[in-house]
Amino acid sequence: MLKKLLLLCSLCLGLTNFSVLSADTIDLNTPDGAKLAGRKIQCSTVDGEPVYYWWKGKAYSRKQGEADKNVFNVEGMNVRTCLTLDGGKQGKSYRIISREILLYTDPKTGQPLDTWNNPWTDEEVEVLHVLNDPVNNNSGYPYDKEGNPFPWTKRFAGQVQDQLWSSSFAIPLFYHNPLGGDYQKQVGGVYHATEMFTWSGDIPSLISKDTKTAAAHIGWVRISDWLPWMKMAGREGSIYFNTSGFKVGGYDELGQVIKTYIEEQAPLYKNPPPLDDQRPNETSWSVYKKTVKGEKFKKGKPH
């Protein structure tokens, strides 16, 4: 997915409608409180403690002159942890360290696809599931270098009603595609997509100082170019994903399909990367290029 979920690490909630506070609760109307709440949504307040997200949904084609098709379904997970960052006058922040899986699944059986029949080329192609390791990022500090607070409520808006919170935003993406060649500004090939997220949960678990992590539900939508393994050969059109999911209580609470995949093919994804992980992030595009160049593209096997 998910720069996907990692681009979300900058989330801080400016919830100006909530006023019931006590010594045992986080004040969401302060930079420090908003930053701590963002960390509780993303991961845990305890460094190194793993947190798991799980989501499911559908993928559709979009081509001019024809109805959208449900080309396959998807099921994903992200396992992550956080590391505290102390910025001195800038306050405390955190770094997210994670790895994630997105499986392309059969709409009828729900099982991961090994091959897929391309309806536009009439070709059976091999499916390369997303196994991105790592997907890391730093969250911004709540204060500038002089110790002045940033205007969080203007930059990260949230809503509160009946003890519930929600926040939604879009991330337009337009960057160099490792599969697009050396002259993308001249002839095209740039990766062009939009990620759209909606987060929600309950206020009590978010603001309580007795909870290490907050309950959270997520909606994820992505509009992008065709996936490289679809072998669309530059055909007009795009693909979009519509999914929903939530933070689960631990590895055992992930869905059985994705747990089976992890246990049989990708056991590394039971846990997040180590806290000192400094590797460059992977995307489905960079992994595809490495997989094809290394001749390891074998029916969805982990790379």
Summary of the structure (lengths in Angstrom):
residues: 303
radius of gyration: 20.1
end to end distance: 16.9
largest distance: 64.0
contacts: 937
relative contact order: 0.22
helix: 21%
strand: 36%
